[in-house]
Amino acid sequence: MLAIFLQTLAVTAPVFAMLFLGVLLKRLGQIDSAFINTATALVFNVTMPVMLFLAILHADLNTALQPALIGYFVLATLLGFLLVWGWAAWRVPRAERGVYVQGAFRGNNGIIGLALAASLYGDYGLSLGGVLSGVVILSYNSLAVIVLQFYNPAGKADPWSLLKSILRNPLIIGVLTAMPFAYWQVRLPDWLSTSGQYLAQLTLPLALICIGGTLSLASLRATSGLALGASLMKMVWLPILATAGAFAWGFRGAELGILFLYFASPTAAASYVMARAAGGNAELAAAIIVITTLVAAVSTNIGLFVLQWGGWI
């Protein structure tokens, strides 16, 4: 269990370092609100779509392609999304529902989930997790656009407007554009691939610095109740329900372990970027990311311990 804890810590520690750097730079006056707005727009419109494009491009779609596992993940994600949305409609103020729902269902699988899957299961975890990440990217972004647009005061919530919002989303465009390249195994010229990697490598540190720059004690206090509620949903209730469903479905061993890691990942930094782009409560989104990342070091280890103790993974 100590080894698992250290693996989790090794993955989450750089995230906290970048968040703290954002807080420090804001306090020192090195970044301001104008910078955060501009940098967040750059991440949303340029660097993150490039990162997602390259992630899909480099994924081996023929390796560890398991329709039953992928189908269950999509189904569990959709049901979890609807469960959270139903809860939010009952308990959360309307203005905060979009950010709350996104923060409560959208995990950081492309970074933390995949890294832990590779650490625990080696090449098999990397290949299966990589294929699953492509499904994650498309499903999470599509559902996030729907709920954020639905509660966006400046937007429309009719089906055609929601579809246009999904198709115009830069993150989804990045994924859809990459799929033909990945399917037919088209490789980019070295100079273009290297340039894309430079842009992609900006994404996570720049997004996390912006999140850190948004955080303040006042904003954390103002959003603490909703942030804690969304964090408990993301890190406790949904992983328990989704993993129990996977067990009942018949998954065991590495497949069950990888599904758990993906369901139990903390909220993705992309949720902040999309919340800000949609005019949502970015401070609430930032608080959920910080809390879930903190909780992940404990909840992930407890979940893996229980699954290993039962002999199921």
N, C-alpha and C positions, 0 to 999 in steps of 0.2 A: 504493500500500500504506500510505503514511503517513496518507492521508485515512481509510482504513478503520480503522486503529489509533486515530486520534483519535475517530472515531465510536464505536468500542467503548469507549474510555476515558470518553467523555462519558456513556455509559449506565451503566457500572459504577462510576464515581467516587461518585455519591450513595449507592450501596449500601455502599461501604466507609466513607463518612462516617458513616452510621447505625450500622454495626457498631462503629466506633471510639467513637462517642458512647455506645453501650451499655457498652463496656469501661470508659470513663472514668467514667460515672455509677455503675457498680458499685464501682469503686475509691474514688470519693469518698463512698460510702455513701448516694447519692441513691436508689438502687434496691436491692432485696434479693431473696432467693429467693421470698418471699411475693408481692412485686409481679410478679415474672416469671411465677409460676404463675397469678396472677389475670389478668394482661395476655394471656398466651398463651391462656387459656381464652376471654377476650373476643374475641380475633382468630379463634379456631377456631369459636366458636359464633355470633358476631354479625357482626363487620366483614368477614371474608373471604367468608362466604356472600353478604353484600350486594354486595361488590365483584364477585363472579362473576355474580350475578344481573344487575347493571347492564351488565357486559361482554357477556353474551349478549343482553340486551335491546337494546343499541345496535348489535349486529352486523347487517350487511346480509346475510341468508342467501341472497338472490337474486343477489348480486354475487360473481363469481369462485368460484362453486360448482363445483368440479371433482371429480366422483366418483372418477376414476382416481387423482388425487393424494391425496385424502382416504383412499381405500381403501388405497393403498400406505403412507401414514403410519401408519394403524392397524395394518396387518400388520407393518410394521417395528418399531413400538413393542411389539407383543405378542411378536414373536420376540426382540427385544432384552431385554425383561423376562424371558422364559423362559431366555435364555442367561445373564443375570446371576444369576438364581435358581439355575440349575444349578451355576454356578461357586461361588456362595456356599455351597450345600449341600456342596460338596466341600472348600472351603478356609476357610470362615469359621465361627467358633464359633456354635453354634445361637442363643445369647442375642442375638447382634448381627446375625443374618441379615436380619431385617425392615428395620432401619434401613439396613443396607448396600445391600440391593437397591433400596430406594426412592431412596437418594441416588445410586445409580449409573445409574438410568434416567430419573429425573424432572427435566426441564429447566425453566428459568425462561423459558418461551416467551411468557407473557402480558406480561412486562415487557421483558426483554432481546431475545428472539428477534423479537418484533413491532416493537420500536423499530429494530432493525438492518434488518429487512425494509423498513420504511417509509423509512429513510435511504437505502438502496441502490436501491429500486425505486419510490419515490414512492407515489402513490395506489394503483397496482396492488399493490404490496407490502403496503400497509395493508389493502386489501380482502381479498386472498387470505390474508394472515396473520391477519386478524381472523376469517374463517370457519374457518381451520385451528385457531385458538386455542380455539374452542368445542369442537371435537373433542378437542383436547389436554386441556382441563379435565375432560371427562367420562371419557376413557380413563385419564389419569394418576391421577385420584382413585380410580377404581374399582380399578385394579390395586394402588395403594398400600394401600387398605383391606384387600384380600385378603392381601397379604404381611405387613402389620403385624398383622392379626388372627390369621393363621396362627401367628405366633411370639409372640403375646401370652400370657404364662403365665396371665393371669386370664380369657382368652377361650376360645371353642370354635372348632374348625377344620372342623366339618362343613359341608356346602354350605348348609344352611338358615341356620345361624348367620352364615356369611360373607355370604349375601344380605341378611340383616337388618342386618348391620353396614354394608353398602354403602348400603342404602336409608335408614338412620338417620344416615348421615354428613352433618353440616350443609353441607359444601361441595357434595356431590352434590345435596342437597335444593335448594340455591340454584340450581344449574344446571338441574335438572329443572323447577323452578318457573318459571324464566325462559323455557323453550322455547316454551310456548304463547303467551306475550306477544310473543316475537320473531316467531313464525310468523305470527300474525294482526296483527302490527304494532300492538299495544295500547300506548299511551303513558300513563305515569303522570302524575298532576297535578304541576304545577311544584313545589309545596311539598314533595310526597313525594319527587320525584326529587332535589331539592336536599338534603333531609335524608339520603337514601341516599348521595349523593355525599360528604357530610360524614363519614359512617361509613366509606365505602369508602376515603377518603383517609387514614384512620388506619391502614389495614391494613399496608402495607409498612413505614413507619417504625417502628411499634410492634413488629412481628414482628422486624425487624432489630435494634432496641434490645434486645429479649429475647435474641436470639441472641448479641449482643455481651456482654450481661451473663452469659451462660452460659460464655463462653470464658475459659480461663485457660491459662497455660503448662503447668501440670500435666496438665490435661485434654487439651491438644493432644499432649503427649508420650505420654500413655497410649493415645490413639486414633490416633496418627500412622500406624501401619502399615496399619490397616484403612481409615482416611480416604484415604490416598494410593492404595491399591488401588482403592477405589470411584471416586476422582477420575480416575484413569487410564482406568478403564472408561468413565466418563461423557464425558470430554473427548477421548479418543483413539480407543479401539477401537470403541465403538458408532458414533460419527460416521463413521469410515472405512467400516465395514461397511454402515451404512444408506445412506450417500451413494453408495457403489459399487453397491449394489443399485438405487438410484434411477436411476443412470446406465444400468445394464443394462436396467432397465425401459423406458428410452427418454426419460426426462425430460431437458430441456436448458433453457438460458437462465434466465429469472427463476424458473421453477418449481423447477429443480434448485438454484439459489442459495438460495431460501427454505427448501426442505427441508433443505439443509445447515445453515442458520442455526438452524433449529428443533432439529435433531439435536445440534448443537454448543453449545447454550445451557448455561450452568452450572446447577447444581442449584438448584431453586426453594426460596425461603424457606418455602413451605408445607410442605416435607418436615420441617422442624424442628417446626412447629406440630403436624403430625399424629403425628410420632414421640413428642412429649411427651404428647399426648392419649392415645396408645395405650400409654403406660408404657414406651416404648423408651428407648434410650440417646440422650438429647437432646444430650449433649456430642459424640458421634460425628456426629450429624446436623449440628450447628453447624460442626464442623471440615470436613466435606465441602463445605458451602456456601461457606465461606471459601476453601478450596483451589481449588475449581472456578471460583469467580469470579475469583481471581487468574490461573489458567491461561487463562481465556477470552480475555484481552487478547492472548495470544500465539497460542493454537491457532486461534482464529477467523480471525485474519489470515493465518496460514499456509495454512489450508484454502481461504480465498477466493483467495489468491494462486495456489495450484495450479490451482484451477478456472478462474480467469481466464487463466492462462498456457496451459492446454490449450485455451482457446477454447470451453469448455463452458457458461459462464454469461455 
